[in-house]
């Protein structure tokens, strides 16, 4: 059944609607907690390196856990995975909140909490994305994926704002952020309990490692899937770390301080929301491979323009553009991967895509060292050029794959 074309058409499915609402609550908690953890890291260490190490621990933990999360999403009931992940988020948020409240907080606790959140998302992400294919019909899947991305982007605006209000305007102060996030994760767990368990494959005889290898082999056998996964990994690892450097852009280039950083982050999220709205509205009338190419090149152009933006106002416009095309790029690739692959591999394929986001956390450190050596503007331009090169390779290889497919169809 085809989608009816409405912007929020996939929300007509009650079970998907519950998944979407629970995700909205989780993303609010995660984004609010990220601000709180960064603020706390700065208070405890007094250095930017302290914040960078927290991000690095997130990336390393996700890198190790993501392949296992993909296997779990294919083996276990997805509702069970989602509830367990949300309860782990609840426990880690509560732990830090109580540590701040009773003044026994230490820096290593933030490192552990960051790692736990990464492990949680390594399981939560593939299970949630694969679950979408079971809760909506095929014609609505692209719309459902875009709406899921929009929920995450909207919380990038609301979450930090809520955290800032709690830090500055509540008697409890910083601990209120973490306790509030713990409560949100508890609410999300309750909502998720009302979802169906999710389909489960017959238990395989192979080990979890064998399952991971099988998933990689499946992707390697399929030129279309390999092309999409490889492009996503490369673009996310090289291009997405731009967000980690926005504090430097706001403070050192445009001299706008923390308020400027908040405005820049909001501009990127607003652009993503607007692009998500348009993509969701037209999801049934788009040629997805073309959207991947256009949005990928658009993202590359956005990085280059950010590197040469002469004023703060221009930088805000560029960030809105960059946020918009990055959402279109990632949501369209996810939709294609779920549509083109077999159900039994959905979780493992999504875990391969998520490896790019673990690489984003890891790549931020060497890119930061490069920025220190040659300047943040030059680094942004270089990142954009590399992303454009990746998209050029993607476009060329896609043409060759299509030629082979046509030859096979003809004879």
Secondary structure as a PSIPRED ss2 file (coil, helix, strand):
# PSIPRED VFORMAT (PSIPRED V4.0)

   1 X C   1.000  0.000  0.000
   2 X E   0.000  0.000  1.000
   3 X C   1.000  0.000  0.000
   4 X C   1.000  0.000  0.000
   5 X C   1.000  0.000  0.000
   6 X C   1.000  0.000  0.000
   7 X C   1.000  0.000  0.000
   8 X C   1.000  0.000  0.000
   9 X H   0.000  1.000  0.000
  10 X H   0.000  1.000  0.000
  11 X H   0.000  1.000  0.000
  12 X H   0.000  1.000  0.000
  13 X C   1.000  0.000  0.000
  14 X H   0.000  1.000  0.000
  15 X H   0.000  1.000  0.000
  16 X H   0.000  1.000  0.000
  17 X H   0.000  1.000  0.000
  18 X H   0.000  1.000  0.000
  19 X H   0.000  1.000  0.000
  20 X H   0.000  1.000  0.000
  21 X H   0.000  1.000  0.000
  22 X H   0.000  1.000  0.000
  23 X H   0.000  1.000  0.000
  24 X H   0.000  1.000  0.000
  25 X H   0.000  1.000  0.000
  26 X H   0.000  1.000  0.000
  27 X H   0.000  1.000  0.000
  28 X H   0.000  1.000  0.000
  29 X H   0.000  1.000  0.000
  30 X H   0.000  1.000  0.000
  31 X H   0.000  1.000  0.000
  32 X H   0.000  1.000  0.000
  33 X H   0.000  1.000  0.000
  34 X H   0.000  1.000  0.000
  35 X H   0.000  1.000  0.000
  36 X H   0.000  1.000  0.000
  37 X H   0.000  1.000  0.000
  38 X H   0.000  1.000  0.000
  39 X H   0.000  1.000  0.000
  40 X H   0.000  1.000  0.000
  41 X H   0.000  1.000  0.000
  42 X H   0.000  1.000  0.000
  43 X H   0.000  1.000  0.000
  44 X H   0.000  1.000  0.000
  45 X H   0.000  1.000  0.000
  46 X C   1.000  0.000  0.000
  47 X C   1.000  0.000  0.000
  48 X H   0.000  1.000  0.000
  49 X H   0.000  1.000  0.000
  50 X H   0.000  1.000  0.000
  51 X H   0.000  1.000  0.000
  52 X H   0.000  1.000  0.000
  53 X H   0.000  1.000  0.000
  54 X H   0.000  1.000  0.000
  55 X H   0.000  1.000  0.000
  56 X H   0.000  1.000  0.000
  57 X H   0.000  1.000  0.000
  58 X H   0.000  1.000  0.000
  59 X H   0.000  1.000  0.000
  60 X H   0.000  1.000  0.000
  61 X H   0.000  1.000  0.000
  62 X H   0.000  1.000  0.000
  63 X H   0.000  1.000  0.000
  64 X H   0.000  1.000  0.000
  65 X H   0.000  1.000  0.000
  66 X H   0.000  1.000  0.000
  67 X H   0.000  1.000  0.000
  68 X H   0.000  1.000  0.000
  69 X H   0.000  1.000  0.000
  70 X H   0.000  1.000  0.000
  71 X H   0.000  1.000  0.000
  72 X H   0.000  1.000  0.000
  73 X H   0.000  1.000  0.000
  74 X H   0.000  1.000  0.000
  75 X H   0.000  1.000  0.000
  76 X C   1.000  0.000  0.000
  77 X C   1.000  0.000  0.000
  78 X H   0.000  1.000  0.000
  79 X H   0.000  1.000  0.000
  80 X H   0.000  1.000  0.000
  81 X H   0.000  1.000  0.000
  82 X H   0.000  1.000  0.000
  83 X H   0.000  1.000  0.000
  84 X H   0.000  1.000  0.000
  85 X H   0.000  1.000  0.000
  86 X H   0.000  1.000  0.000
  87 X H   0.000  1.000  0.000
  88 X H   0.000  1.000  0.000
  89 X H   0.000  1.000  0.000
  90 X H   0.000  1.000  0.000
  91 X H   0.000  1.000  0.000
  92 X H   0.000  1.000  0.000
  93 X H   0.000  1.000  0.000
  94 X H   0.000  1.000  0.000
  95 X H   0.000  1.000  0.000
  96 X H   0.000  1.000  0.000
  97 X H   0.000  1.000  0.000
  98 X H   0.000  1.000  0.000
  99 X H   0.000  1.000  0.000
 100 X H   0.000  1.000  0.000
 101 X H   0.000  1.000  0.000
 102 X C   1.000  0.000  0.000
 103 X C   1.000  0.000  0.000
 104 X C   1.000  0.000  0.000
 105 X C   1.000  0.000  0.000
 106 X C   1.000  0.000  0.000
 107 X H   0.000  1.000  0.000
 108 X H   0.000  1.000  0.000
 109 X H   0.000  1.000  0.000
 110 X H   0.000  1.000  0.000
 111 X H   0.000  1.000  0.000
 112 X H   0.000  1.000  0.000
 113 X H   0.000  1.000  0.000
 114 X H   0.000  1.000  0.000
 115 X H   0.000  1.000  0.000
 116 X H   0.000  1.000  0.000
 117 X H   0.000  1.000  0.000
 118 X H   0.000  1.000  0.000
 119 X H   0.000  1.000  0.000
 120 X H   0.000  1.000  0.000
 121 X H   0.000  1.000  0.000
 122 X H   0.000  1.000  0.000
 123 X H   0.000  1.000  0.000
 124 X H   0.000  1.000  0.000
 125 X H   0.000  1.000  0.000
 126 X H   0.000  1.000  0.000
 127 X H   0.000  1.000  0.000
 128 X H   0.000  1.000  0.000
 129 X H   0.000  1.000  0.000
 130 X H   0.000  1.000  0.000
 131 X H   0.000  1.000  0.000
 132 X H   0.000  1.000  0.000
 133 X H   0.000  1.000  0.000
 134 X H   0.000  1.000  0.000
 135 X H   0.000  1.000  0.000
 136 X C   1.000  0.000  0.000
 137 X C   1.000  0.000  0.000
 138 X C   1.000  0.000  0.000
 139 X E   0.000  0.000  1.000
 140 X C   1.000  0.000  0.000
 141 X H   0.000  1.000  0.000
 142 X H   0.000  1.000  0.000
 143 X H   0.000  1.000  0.000
 144 X H   0.000  1.000  0.000
 145 X H   0.000  1.000  0.000
 146 X H   0.000  1.000  0.000
 147 X H   0.000  1.000  0.000
 148 X H   0.000  1.000  0.000
 149 X H   0.000  1.000  0.000
 150 X H   0.000  1.000  0.000
 151 X H   0.000  1.000  0.000
 152 X H   0.000  1.000  0.000
 153 X H   0.000  1.000  0.000
 154 X H   0.000  1.000  0.000
 155 X H   0.000  1.000  0.000
 156 X H   0.000  1.000  0.000
 157 X H   0.000  1.000  0.000
 158 X H   0.000  1.000  0.000
 159 X H   0.000  1.000  0.000
 160 X H   0.000  1.000  0.000
 161 X H   0.000  1.000  0.000
 162 X H   0.000  1.000  0.000
 163 X H   0.000  1.000  0.000
 164 X H   0.000  1.000  0.000
 165 X H   0.000  1.000  0.000
 166 X H   0.000  1.000  0.000
 167 X H   0.000  1.000  0.000
 168 X H   0.000  1.000  0.000
 169 X H   0.000  1.000  0.000
 170 X C   1.000  0.000  0.000
 171 X C   1.000  0.000  0.000
 172 X C   1.000  0.000  0.000
 173 X C   1.000  0.000  0.000
 174 X H   0.000  1.000  0.000
 175 X H   0.000  1.000  0.000
 176 X H   0.000  1.000  0.000
 177 X H   0.000  1.000  0.000
 178 X H   0.000  1.000  0.000
 179 X H   0.000  1.000  0.000
 180 X H   0.000  1.000  0.000
 181 X H   0.000  1.000  0.000
 182 X H   0.000  1.000  0.000
 183 X H   0.000  1.000  0.000
 184 X H   0.000  1.000  0.000
 185 X H   0.000  1.000  0.000
 186 X H   0.000  1.000  0.000
 187 X H   0.000  1.000  0.000
 188 X H   0.000  1.000  0.000
 189 X H   0.000  1.000  0.000
 190 X H   0.000  1.000  0.000
 191 X H   0.000  1.000  0.000
 192 X H   0.000  1.000  0.000
 193 X C   1.000  0.000  0.000
 194 X C   1.000  0.000  0.000
 195 X C   1.000  0.000  0.000
 196 X C   1.000  0.000  0.000
 197 X C   1.000  0.000  0.000
 198 X C   1.000  0.000  0.000
 199 X C   1.000  0.000  0.000
 200 X C   1.000  0.000  0.000
 201 X C   1.000  0.000  0.000
 202 X C   1.000  0.000  0.000
 203 X C   1.000  0.000  0.000
 204 X C   1.000  0.000  0.000
 205 X C   1.000  0.000  0.000
 206 X C   1.000  0.000  0.000
 207 X C   1.000  0.000  0.000
 208 X H   0.000  1.000  0.000
 209 X H   0.000  1.000  0.000
 210 X H   0.000  1.000  0.000
 211 X H   0.000  1.000  0.000
 212 X H   0.000  1.000  0.000
 213 X H   0.000  1.000  0.000
 214 X H   0.000  1.000  0.000
 215 X H   0.000  1.000  0.000
 216 X H   0.000  1.000  0.000
 217 X H   0.000  1.000  0.000
 218 X H   0.000  1.000  0.000
 219 X H   0.000  1.000  0.000
 220 X H   0.000  1.000  0.000
 221 X H   0.000  1.000  0.000
 222 X C   1.000  0.000  0.000
 223 X H   0.000  1.000  0.000
 224 X H   0.000  1.000  0.000
 225 X H   0.000  1.000  0.000
 226 X H   0.000  1.000  0.000
 227 X H   0.000  1.000  0.000
 228 X H   0.000  1.000  0.000
 229 X H   0.000  1.000  0.000
 230 X H   0.000  1.000  0.000
 231 X H   0.000  1.000  0.000
 232 X H   0.000  1.000  0.000
 233 X H   0.000  1.000  0.000
 234 X H   0.000  1.000  0.000
 235 X H   0.000  1.000  0.000
 236 X H   0.000  1.000  0.000
 237 X H   0.000  1.000  0.000
 238 X H   0.000  1.000  0.000
 239 X H   0.000  1.000  0.000
 240 X H   0.000  1.000  0.000
 241 X H   0.000  1.000  0.000
 242 X H   0.000  1.000  0.000
 243 X H   0.000  1.000  0.000
 244 X H   0.000  1.000  0.000
 245 X H   0.000  1.000  0.000
 246 X H   0.000  1.000  0.000
 247 X H   0.000  1.000  0.000
 248 X H   0.000  1.000  0.000
 249 X H   0.000  1.000  0.000
 250 X H   0.000  1.000  0.000
 251 X H   0.000  1.000  0.000
 252 X H   0.000  1.000  0.000
 253 X H   0.000  1.000  0.000
 254 X C   1.000  0.000  0.000
 255 X C   1.000  0.000  0.000
 256 X C   1.000  0.000  0.000
 257 X H   0.000  1.000  0.000
 258 X H   0.000  1.000  0.000
 259 X H   0.000  1.000  0.000
 260 X H   0.000  1.000  0.000
 261 X H   0.000  1.000  0.000
 262 X H   0.000  1.000  0.000
 263 X H   0.000  1.000  0.000
 264 X H   0.000  1.000  0.000
 265 X H   0.000  1.000  0.000
 266 X H   0.000  1.000  0.000
 267 X H   0.000  1.000  0.000
 268 X H   0.000  1.000  0.000
 269 X H   0.000  1.000  0.000
 270 X H   0.000  1.000  0.000
 271 X H   0.000  1.000  0.000
 272 X H   0.000  1.000  0.000
 273 X H   0.000  1.000  0.000
 274 X H   0.000  1.000  0.000
 275 X H   0.000  1.000  0.000
 276 X H   0.000  1.000  0.000
 277 X H   0.000  1.000  0.000
 278 X H   0.000  1.000  0.000
 279 X H   0.000  1.000  0.000
 280 X H   0.000  1.000  0.000
 281 X H   0.000  1.000  0.000
 282 X C   1.000  0.000  0.000
 283 X H   0.000  1.000  0.000
 284 X H   0.000  1.000  0.000
 285 X H   0.000  1.000  0.000
 286 X C   1.000  0.000  0.000
 287 X C   1.000  0.000  0.000
 288 X H   0.000  1.000  0.000
 289 X H   0.000  1.000  0.000
 290 X H   0.000  1.000  0.000
 291 X H   0.000  1.000  0.000
 292 X H   0.000  1.000  0.000
 293 X H   0.000  1.000  0.000
 294 X H   0.000  1.000  0.000
 295 X H   0.000  1.000  0.000
 296 X H   0.000  1.000  0.000
 297 X H   0.000  1.000  0.000
 298 X H   0.000  1.000  0.000
 299 X H   0.000  1.000  0.000
 300 X H   0.000  1.000  0.000
 301 X H   0.000  1.000  0.000
 302 X H   0.000  1.000  0.000
 303 X H   0.000  1.000  0.000
 304 X H   0.000  1.000  0.000
 305 X H   0.000  1.000  0.000
 306 X H   0.000  1.000  0.000
 307 X H   0.000  1.000  0.000
 308 X H   0.000  1.000  0.000
 309 X C   1.000  0.000  0.000
 310 X C   1.000  0.000  0.000
 311 X C   1.000  0.000  0.000
 312 X H   0.000  1.000  0.000
 313 X H   0.000  1.000  0.000
 314 X H   0.000  1.000  0.000
 315 X H   0.000  1.000  0.000
 316 X H   0.000  1.000  0.000
 317 X H   0.000  1.000  0.000
 318 X H   0.000  1.000  0.000
 319 X H   0.000  1.000  0.000
 320 X H   0.000  1.000  0.000
 321 X H   0.000  1.000  0.000
 322 X H   0.000  1.000  0.000
 323 X H   0.000  1.000  0.000
 324 X H   0.000  1.000  0.000
 325 X H   0.000  1.000  0.000
 326 X H   0.000  1.000  0.000
 327 X H   0.000  1.000  0.000
 328 X H   0.000  1.000  0.000
 329 X H   0.000  1.000  0.000
 330 X H   0.000  1.000  0.000
 331 X H   0.000  1.000  0.000
 332 X H   0.000  1.000  0.000
 333 X H   0.000  1.000  0.000
 334 X H   0.000  1.000  0.000
 335 X H   0.000  1.000  0.000
 336 X H   0.000  1.000  0.000
 337 X H   0.000  1.000  0.000
 338 X H   0.000  1.000  0.000
 339 X H   0.000  1.000  0.000
 340 X H   0.000  1.000  0.000
 341 X C   1.000  0.000  0.000
 342 X C   1.000  0.000  0.000
 343 X H   0.000  1.000  0.000
 344 X H   0.000  1.000  0.000
 345 X H   0.000  1.000  0.000
 346 X H   0.000  1.000  0.000
 347 X H   0.000  1.000  0.000
 348 X H   0.000  1.000  0.000
 349 X H   0.000  1.000  0.000
 350 X H   0.000  1.000  0.000
 351 X H   0.000  1.000  0.000
 352 X H   0.000  1.000  0.000
 353 X H   0.000  1.000  0.000
 354 X H   0.000  1.000  0.000
 355 X H   0.000  1.000  0.000
 356 X H   0.000  1.000  0.000
 357 X H   0.000  1.000  0.000
 358 X H   0.000  1.000  0.000
 359 X H   0.000  1.000  0.000
 360 X H   0.000  1.000  0.000
 361 X H   0.000  1.000  0.000
 362 X H   0.000  1.000  0.000
 363 X H   0.000  1.000  0.000
 364 X H   0.000  1.000  0.000
 365 X H   0.000  1.000  0.000
 366 X H   0.000  1.000  0.000
 367 X H   0.000  1.000  0.000
 368 X H   0.000  1.000  0.000
 369 X H   0.000  1.000  0.000
 370 X H   0.000  1.000  0.000
 371 X H   0.000  1.000  0.000
 372 X H   0.000  1.000  0.000
 373 X H   0.000  1.000  0.000
 374 X H   0.000  1.000  0.000
 375 X C   1.000  0.000  0.000
 376 X H   0.000  1.000  0.000
 377 X H   0.000  1.000  0.000
 378 X H   0.000  1.000  0.000
 379 X H   0.000  1.000  0.000
 380 X H   0.000  1.000  0.000
 381 X H   0.000  1.000  0.000
 382 X H   0.000  1.000  0.000
 383 X H   0.000  1.000  0.000
 384 X H   0.000  1.000  0.000
 385 X H   0.000  1.000  0.000
 386 X H   0.000  1.000  0.000
 387 X H   0.000  1.000  0.000
 388 X H   0.000  1.000  0.000
 389 X H   0.000  1.000  0.000
 390 X H   0.000  1.000  0.000
 391 X H   0.000  1.000  0.000
 392 X H   0.000  1.000  0.000
 393 X H   0.000  1.000  0.000
 394 X H   0.000  1.000  0.000
 395 X H   0.000  1.000  0.000
 396 X H   0.000  1.000  0.000
 397 X H   0.000  1.000  0.000
 398 X H   0.000  1.000  0.000
 399 X H   0.000  1.000  0.000
 400 X H   0.000  1.000  0.000
 401 X H   0.000  1.000  0.000
 402 X H   0.000  1.000  0.000
 403 X H   0.000  1.000  0.000
 404 X H   0.000  1.000  0.000
 405 X H   0.000  1.000  0.000
 406 X H   0.000  1.000  0.000
 407 X H   0.000  1.000  0.000
 408 X H   0.000  1.000  0.000
 409 X H   0.000  1.000  0.000
 410 X H   0.000  1.000  0.000
 411 X C   1.000  0.000  0.000
